[in-house]
Structures are given as structure tokens and as C-alpha cells.
């Protein structure tokens, strides 16, 4: 028998995410980005993020850096850093995001640029 630990799932134009933990001091998501897609360029005032790439390849923008990251590698996004992740590959890319801070609501996303008109 398969038991799902997903407590929330949301589909977006770039892929989807599943929430596995939502606690007062952390939130854990599995995020899948479709080939050729990327999330918005954004920043957060109340949380930092740690991204662990599960499969595929990614290009991470962190402030003024463009950083290639592949499966079994990770990267930290400090609170207040401008960031985005994209999938330059031909297969889905998946990563685990661990958020730490004092607030994890979607309204802590300040979108600076977006391929889907959500700024």
C-alpha cells in the first residue's frame, strides 16, 4: 500500500509543488519544473531556502550569479536574496525546498519578473 504524505499540491504554469511539512519553524516542498520553464524572479523578507536537486538539471539565479546545479547538489538562498530556478533540460527537474524563518505564506513572495504575467 502506498501512503501519501502530501498535505497540499498546487499546479502552476511552470510545473507543480507538493507540501510535505508546514510547521511554525519550517516548510518542506517538492517542486517539479517542466522542461524549458522557470519560476519567477523573486525574493522573500521572512524566510531563507535550501534547495536540493533530486533529478534533472537547473540554472539558479541568486542575486547577480547564474549557477548550474544538477542532481545530488544543493544551494542556499539567503533571506532577502533575489532568486529564481529554471529547467534548461528536456526532462522534468525536481528539487526539495526547505524553508526556514518565521513566516512561510505565499504573500511573502515579491515577484520582480515573471514569464507568466504574475508581477
MOWO-V306046 format. One record per residue. RES is the residue in one letter. PSI is psi in degrees with one decimal (NA if undefined). Layout:
RES/PSI  RES/PSI
//
This chain:
X/135.4  X/127.9  X/127.1  X/134.3  X/12.8  X/125.5  X/-11.0  X/146.0  X/139.8  X/132.4  X/136.4  X/171.2  X/-24.2  X/-11.3  X/-136.7  X/165.4  X/154.9  X/133.7  X/126.3  X/-25.0  X/139.0  X/89.6  X/166.9  X/-27.4  X/-1.0  X/160.1  X/139.9  X/127.5  X/149.8  X/123.3  X/130.9  X/127.7  X/125.4  X/156.2  X/134.6  X/2.3  X/163.1  X/155.1  X/169.5  X/153.2  X/122.2  X/173.7  X/162.1  X/139.9  X/-20.7  X/6.4  X/154.2  X/162.0  X/146.2  X/124.9  X/126.9  X/117.0  X/121.9  X/-43.8  X/152.3  X/-164.3  X/152.0  X/154.5  X/119.3  X/127.8  X/124.4  X/109.4  X/-117.3  X/8.5  X/146.5  X/114.5  X/117.3  X/135.6  X/137.7  X/175.6  X/139.3  X/9.4  X/159.8  X/166.4  X/145.7  X/140.1  X/105.6  X/155.2  X/131.9  X/-8.8  X/139.2  X/132.0  X/160.1  X/161.7  X/139.8  X/159.6  X/102.2  X/-3.0  X/-171.9  X/-1.0  X/161.0  X/144.2  X/135.2  X/142.4  X/156.8  X/129.3  X/123.0  X/116.0  X/135.9  X/147.5  X/-153.4  X/1.7  X/136.5  X/16.5  X/152.9  X/-21.0  X/1.8  X/9.0  X/117.1  X/103.2  X/126.6  X/-28.1  X/142.4  X/133.7  X/-11.3  X/19.7  X/28.3  X/18.2  X/NA
//
